[in-house]
């Protein structure tokens, strides 16, 4: 059966516009639907690596590709709330109520959320260690996700994982004093590198050492995250595992005095 447009809906959701189109089509299961679409900014440019997931179940989620495209399959036929997150943008929430097995096509527009920090000043000498490591060069190239010293100062993390909770495709699992860091839709753990030293066993099914075990939140200087190791700097390639979700690189304040 060919794809046939049934209806189109446009509505506002938390400072962003989400356009939906519902297309009936043959699917393997008549009791599920799919969500497919693109994440863009207010200028119409793609927002890469945005995290799209079911609001109350982050395991039902995915990460947009370099062009902002994504797809979620086998979603139950019920009114479902979705969340979209990306560092530097306001989160977006929207509901989809698919009455039949279908592919719901969406265009999600996110608004940049850049706040001036009037009480935080990061001087050139504070940036210098990261500049020597190529941090800002990689950030300008758009590879990976970056948490800058300014962002860390605004977050004021107590635990290292406090600085990771808003990063797309990074899920912090806490059980008592123990934590695990995994991808949103993958049963695997991130590799962890702290000041050029690998910590734990990336990709292992056994719980690895986590950021909270390796460093205090008050010592964190900056963070780089590379989902599925896309854009990972060559100097860190030998520190990862093929089974891992990606790599988290943490720089600490000890770098400042070096």
C-alpha positions in Angstrom: 0.0 0.0 0.0 1.4 3.4 -0.9 2.0 6.1 1.6 -1.0 8.5 1.8 -1.1 11.7 3.8 -4.0 11.7 6.2 -3.7 14.9 8.1 -1.3 17.7 9.1 -1.1 19.4 12.5 0.9 22.4 13.6 1.1 23.5 17.2 3.4 25.2 19.7 5.3 23.3 22.4 7.5 25.0 25.0 8.9 27.9 23.0 9.3 25.7 19.9 7.2 24.7 16.9 6.6 21.1 16.1 4.9 20.3 12.7 3.4 16.9 12.4 2.1 14.8 9.5 0.5 11.4 9.9 1.1 8.9 7.1 -0.8 5.6 7.0 1.4 2.7 5.8 1.9 -1.0 6.1 3.9 -2.0 9.2 5.1 -5.2 10.7 2.8 -4.6 13.7 -0.6 -3.0 13.6 -0.3 -2.0 17.3 2.7 0.3 16.9 3.6 3.5 15.2 6.9 5.2 14.2 8.2 8.7 14.8 10.4 10.2 12.1 11.7 13.7 11.4 14.2 16.4 11.6 15.4 18.7 14.4 16.2 22.3 13.3 16.9 25.6 14.9 15.0 28.9 14.4 17.0 29.7 11.3 16.1 26.3 9.7 19.6 24.8 10.2 20.0 21.2 11.4 20.6 20.6 15.1 22.9 17.5 15.1 22.9 14.9 17.9 19.7 16.2 19.6 18.3 13.5 21.9 14.7 12.5 21.1 13.0 10.1 23.6 9.7 9.2 25.3 9.3 11.6 28.2 8.8 9.0 30.9 11.1 6.3 29.4 14.5 7.4 28.2 15.3 3.9 27.0 12.8 4.5 24.2 14.9 7.1 22.5 17.5 7.9 19.9 20.0 10.6 18.8 19.6 12.6 15.7 22.4 12.3 13.1 24.7 15.0 11.7 21.7 16.4 9.6 19.3 16.4 12.5 17.4 13.4 11.2 16.1 10.7 13.5 13.6 7.8 13.6 11.9 5.8 16.5 10.1 2.6 15.7 7.8 0.2 17.5 6.1 2.8 19.7 2.8 1.6 21.3 -0.5 3.1 20.0 -1.2 5.4 22.8 -1.0 9.1 23.5 2.8 9.6 24.0 4.7 12.6 25.2 8.1 13.1 23.7 11.1 15.2 24.8 13.9 16.7 22.7 17.1 18.0 24.3 20.4 19.4 23.2 22.9 21.4 25.1 22.5 25.1 24.3 18.8 24.9 23.3 15.6 25.0 25.2 14.0 21.6 25.7 11.0 20.7 23.6 8.0 18.6 24.7 5.1 17.5 22.5 2.4 14.8 22.5 1.5 12.4 19.7 -1.8 10.4 19.6 -1.6 8.1 16.7 -4.9 6.3 16.2 -3.6 3.7 13.7 -0.3 2.1 12.7 1.5 4.9 10.9 4.6 6.9 10.5 4.3 10.3 12.2 6.6 12.8 10.4 7.7 15.7 12.6 9.8 18.9 12.2 11.0 20.1 15.5 12.3 23.6 15.9 14.5 24.3 18.9 15.4 27.7 20.2 19.0 28.5 21.3 19.4 29.2 25.0 22.5 31.2 25.4 22.6 33.0 28.7 25.1 35.7 29.7 26.8 34.8 33.0 27.2 38.2 34.8 28.8 36.7 37.9 31.3 34.4 36.1 34.4 35.6 34.3 36.6 33.1 32.5 39.9 34.8 31.7 42.4 33.9 28.9 44.7 32.1 31.3 41.9 29.8 32.3 41.1 29.0 28.6 44.8 28.4 27.8 45.1 24.7 29.0 42.0 23.7 27.0 43.3 25.6 23.9 46.6 23.7 24.1 44.6 20.5 24.2 42.6 21.5 21.1 39.3 21.7 23.0 38.0 24.9 21.4 39.2 23.9 17.9 37.2 20.6 18.2 34.2 22.5 19.5 34.3 25.0 16.6 34.4 22.0 14.2 31.1 20.8 15.6 32.3 17.3 16.4 31.0 15.9 19.7 29.2 17.7 22.6 31.0 20.2 24.8 30.5 21.6 28.3 32.8 24.6 28.7 34.2 26.1 31.8 31.5 28.8 31.7 28.8 26.1 31.6 30.5 24.2 34.5 30.6 27.4 36.6 26.8 27.9 35.9 25.9 24.3 36.8 28.1 24.1 39.9 28.1 20.3 40.0 28.7 18.6 43.4 29.1 15.2 41.8 30.7 14.7 38.4 27.6 13.2 37.1 25.7 16.4 37.9 27.4 17.9 34.9 26.3 15.1 32.6 22.6 14.9 33.2 21.6 17.5 30.6 23.8 16.1 27.8 21.9 14.4 24.9 22.3 10.6 24.6 23.9 10.4 28.1 21.9 8.7 30.8 23.0 8.6 34.4 21.8 5.6 36.3 22.1 5.9 40.0 21.6 3.1 42.6 22.6 4.3 46.0 26.1 5.7 45.8 26.9 3.9 42.6 26.3 5.2 39.1 26.5 4.0 35.5 26.7 6.1 32.4 25.0 4.7 29.2 23.5 5.8 26.0 19.8 6.6 25.8 18.9 3.6 23.7 21.9 1.3 24.0 22.8 -1.3 26.6 26.4 -0.3 26.8 28.5 2.1 28.8 30.6 5.1 27.8 34.3 5.0 27.9 35.8 7.5 30.4 39.0 9.5 30.0 40.1 11.9 32.7 43.1 14.2 31.9 44.3 11.9 29.2 44.0 8.7 31.3 41.4 6.0 30.6 39.3 5.0 33.6 37.4 1.7 33.9 36.7 -0.7 31.1 34.6 0.9 28.3 32.0 -1.4 26.7 32.1 -4.0 29.4 28.8 -5.6 30.5 30.2 -5.4 34.0 29.8 -2.0 35.8 32.7 0.2 35.0 34.3 3.0 37.0 32.2 6.1 36.7 33.0 9.8 36.8 31.8 10.0 40.4 34.5 7.4 41.3 37.2 9.2 39.5 36.7 12.9 40.1 34.7 15.3 42.2 32.2 17.6 40.6 33.9 20.6 42.1 37.2 19.6 40.3 35.6 19.4 36.8 37.0 22.0 34.4 35.4 21.0 31.0 33.8 17.9 29.3 33.7 16.5 25.8 31.3 13.8 24.8 31.5 11.7 21.6 28.4 9.5 21.1 29.4 6.4 19.2 32.9 7.9 19.0 32.0 10.2 16.1 34.6 12.9 15.8 36.7 11.4 18.6 40.2 12.9 18.6 42.8 10.4 17.3 44.8 10.6 20.5 41.9 9.0 22.4 41.1 6.3 19.8 43.3 3.7 21.5 41.5 4.2 24.8 38.0 3.1 23.6 36.2 -0.1 22.8 34.3 -1.0 19.7 31.3 -2.1 21.9 31.1 1.2 23.7 28.4 3.8 23.4 31.1 6.4 22.9 33.6 8.3 25.0 33.4 11.0 27.7 36.5 13.1 28.1 36.8 15.0 31.4 39.3 17.8 32.0 39.9 18.8 35.6 41.1 22.0 37.3 44.5 20.4 37.9 45.3 21.4 34.3 45.2 25.1 35.2 48.4 24.8 37.3 50.3 22.8 34.6 
